[in-house]
Amino acid sequence: MQNDLRIEKVDDYRWRIPKTGGMRVPGLLYTDEFLLKHIKLDQSPRQVANVAHLPGIVKHSLAMPDMHWGYGFPIGGVAATDLETGVISPGGVGYDINCGCRLLRTDLTYEDVKPKIEELARNLFNDIPCGVGSTGVIKLSPQEERKVLKEGAVWAVRSGYGDPEDLERTEEGGRMEAADPGAVSDRAIARGREQLGTLGSGNHFLEVDLVEQVYDEHVANVFGIAVGTIAILIHSGSRGFGYQVCDDYLHKMGKAVQKYNISLPDRQLASAPLQSPEGRAYFAAMACAANYAWANRQCLMHWTRETIQKTLGISPAELGLRLVYDVCHNIAKKERHIVDGVEMQVCVHRKGATRAFPAGHPEVPACYRQVGQPVLIPGDMGTHSYVLVGTELAMHETFGSTCHGAGRVRSRSQSKKVTDSAALLKELESKGIIIMARGKRTIAEEAPEAYKDVDRVVNVVHNAGISRRVAKLRPLCVIKG
């Protein structure tokens, strides 16, 4: 039970779960005292301790300040396993594989969009397919879908949805080389056939933001963002395709646990050795879902650009829209990190966590290598979003990882029970925020009160030094499923 778990304060922003029982490493929580009270209300700290039992886990079982209960791993959980002796766990990636954020900068100011902000919101809502089960204008043949799964955003750019320079500003170049469509079920292929280029539902969104504050002028200039300009934030993932991949492999991993005699405190942590046939197949299928998500966000960006130009009646040069960066939240990656003074290759699970690589890292795009990787932390509807930058300390402490958003404090069902959607829409409108959504249910589920205070969450990672604040964005209009 939660109340028998010891959590020790290390400093104002770090809390340790000591190694006990079958834990192979300690747990480490990034939080403050206020957020810790919310965190203790669910079973997420217990899940951090459970993750510490995974074979081959190294250093710590980690969790970010936006952590909350999830399937197996907490959402906000980070864990790295040794490639030779360790396991890979679908619960450490999640159902929405490569759910992520894409930030677009523009040359527009608030005065440029203010007269047409309502029309722009309507047009984006009409032009960007969103909602549960939504389908897009792209209808893929089975053969073409397999190309998407292999090539990711590269396929989208080659098909006319964007520019080659977009790939340079996308994590992994928008493509994981390990993808093998042969590791994907026919059911997953069928679910992905008509959903490419769709936003989805739940916490996914497209919002038009105003850059309200800049904390680091130099880094912001390198990223191409400035106070008073308009930015676009897109939050979406691999849709039903990724969900099916996760579901398929959770069943297979349940059998693998018995086959390889893996002892776990929670069956939701079902895993297989990374070097086993099951582990390799899941990694290849997960990479397919990651590529699908990158292609998806690339297409969404392309249509967003077209809609803004059409609505405002401006040229591409006047718009000045450019991708700042695309980061993923739910993924497992093979990376090189220092563990106990030795550089080694590990498999880093980031579930509801964001990569935050520092200046000089070879995987940071050349255009940002002098300052570090952009980190995108979305709020939701009525709250701010943030741009941060990766740090060297994150490489030492968190395998180059930081938080990914605000993190829920209420379940979707709880939020629906206590939220008056009509009243919430009026409240947000009074703050100058236009919300366009498919139904009242989504608005109630995604009410700002259902989430932690994103300002406080970002304050924790900034003061802990695992990423640094660069800019704060205020939503003007938000498109939801």
Rosetta blueprint (number, residue, H / E / L):
1 M L
2 Q H
3 N H
4 D H
5 L L
6 R L
7 I L
8 E E
9 K E
10 V E
11 D E
12 D L
13 Y L
14 R E
15 W E
16 R E
17 I E
18 P L
19 K L
20 T L
21 G L
22 G L
23 M L
24 R L
25 V L
26 P L
27 G E
28 L E
29 L E
30 Y E
31 T L
32 D L
33 E H
34 F H
35 L H
36 L H
37 K H
38 H H
39 I H
40 K L
41 L L
42 D L
43 Q L
44 S H
45 P H
46 R H
47 Q H
48 V H
49 A H
50 N H
51 V H
52 A L
53 H L
54 L L
55 P L
56 G L
57 I E
58 V E
59 K E
60 H E
61 S E
62 L E
63 A E
64 M E
65 P E
66 D E
67 M E
68 H E
69 W L
70 G L
71 Y L
72 G L
73 F L
74 P L
75 I E
76 G E
77 G E
78 V E
79 A E
80 A E
81 T E
82 D E
83 L L
84 E L
85 T L
86 G L
87 V E
88 I E
89 S L
90 P H
91 G H
92 G H
93 V L
94 G L
95 Y L
96 D L
97 I L
98 N L
99 C L
100 G E
101 C E
102 R E
103 L E
104 L E
105 R E
106 T E
107 D E
108 L E
109 T E
110 Y H
111 E H
112 D H
113 V H
114 K H
115 P H
116 K H
117 I H
118 E H
119 E H
120 L H
121 A H
122 R H
123 N H
124 L H
125 F H
126 N H
127 D H
128 I L
129 P L
130 C L
131 G L
132 V L
133 G L
134 S L
135 T L
136 G L
137 V L
138 I L
139 K L
140 L L
141 S L
142 P H
143 Q H
144 E H
145 E H
146 R H
147 K H
148 V H
149 L H
150 K H
151 E H
152 G L
153 A H
154 V H
155 W H
156 A H
157 V H
158 R H
159 S L
160 G L
161 Y L
162 G L
163 D L
164 P H
165 E H
166 D H
167 L H
168 E H
169 R L
170 T E
171 E H
172 E H
173 G H
174 G H
175 R L
176 M L
177 E L
178 A L
179 A L
180 D L
181 P H
182 G H
183 A H
184 V L
185 S L
186 D H
187 R H
188 A H
189 I H
190 A H
191 R H
192 G H
193 R L
194 E L
195 Q L
196 L L
197 G L
198 T L
199 L L
200 G L
201 S L
202 G L
203 N L
204 H L
205 F E
206 L E
207 E E
208 V E
209 D E
210 L E
211 V E
212 E E
213 Q E
214 V E
215 Y L
216 D L
217 E H
218 H H
219 V H
220 A H
221 N H
222 V H
223 F H
224 G L
225 I L
226 A L
227 V L
228 G L
229 T E
230 I E
231 A E
232 I E
233 L E
234 I E
235 H E
236 S E
237 G L
238 S L
239 R H
240 G H
241 F H
242 G H
243 Y H
244 Q H
245 V H
246 C H
247 D H
248 D H
249 Y H
250 L H
251 H H
252 K H
253 M H
254 G H
255 K H
256 A H
257 V H
258 Q H
259 K H
260 Y L
261 N L
262 I L
263 S L
264 L L
265 P L
266 D L
267 R H
268 Q H
269 L H
270 A L
271 S L
272 A E
273 P E
274 L L
275 Q L
276 S L
277 P H
278 E H
279 G H
280 R H
281 A H
282 Y H
283 F H
284 A H
285 A H
286 M H
287 A H
288 C H
289 A H
290 A H
291 N H
292 Y H
293 A H
294 W H
295 A H
296 N H
297 R H
298 Q H
299 C H
300 L H
301 M H
302 H H
303 W H
304 T H
305 R H
306 E H
307 T H
308 I H
309 Q H
310 K H
311 T H
312 L H
313 G L
314 I L
315 S L
316 P H
317 A H
318 E H
319 L H
320 G L
321 L L
322 R E
323 L E
324 V E
325 Y E
326 D E
327 V E
328 C E
329 H L
330 N E
331 I E
332 A E
333 K E
334 K E
335 E E
336 R E
337 H E
338 I E
339 V E
340 D L
341 G L
342 V E
343 E E
344 M E
345 Q E
346 V E
347 C E
348 V E
349 H E
350 R E
351 K E
352 G L
353 A L
354 T E
355 R E
356 A L
357 F L
358 P E
359 A L
360 G L
361 H L
362 P L
363 E L
364 V L
365 P L
366 A H
367 C H
368 Y H
369 R L
370 Q L
371 V L
372 G E
373 Q L
374 P E
375 V E
376 L E
377 I E
378 P L
379 G L
380 D L
381 M L
382 G L
383 T L
384 H L
385 S E
386 Y E
387 V E
388 L E
389 V E
390 G L
391 T L
392 E H
393 L H
394 A H
395 M H
396 H H
397 E H
398 T L
399 F L
400 G L
401 S E
402 T E
403 C L
404 H L
405 G L
406 A L
407 G L
408 R E
409 V L
410 R L
411 S L
412 R H
413 S H
414 Q H
415 S H
416 K H
417 K H
418 V H
419 T L
420 D L
421 S H
422 A H
423 A H
424 L H
425 L H
426 K H
427 E H
428 L H
429 E H
430 S H
431 K L
432 G L
433 I L
434 I E
435 I E
436 M E
437 A L
438 R L
439 G L
440 K H
441 R H
442 T H
443 I H
444 A H
445 E H
446 E L
447 A L
448 P H
449 E H
450 A H
451 Y E
452 K L
453 D L
454 V H
455 D H
456 R H
457 V H
458 V H
459 N H
460 V H
461 V H
462 H H
463 N H
464 A H
465 G L
466 I L
467 S L
468 R E
469 R E
470 V E
471 A E
472 K E
473 L E
474 R E
475 P E
476 L E
477 C E
478 V E
479 I E
480 K E
481 G L
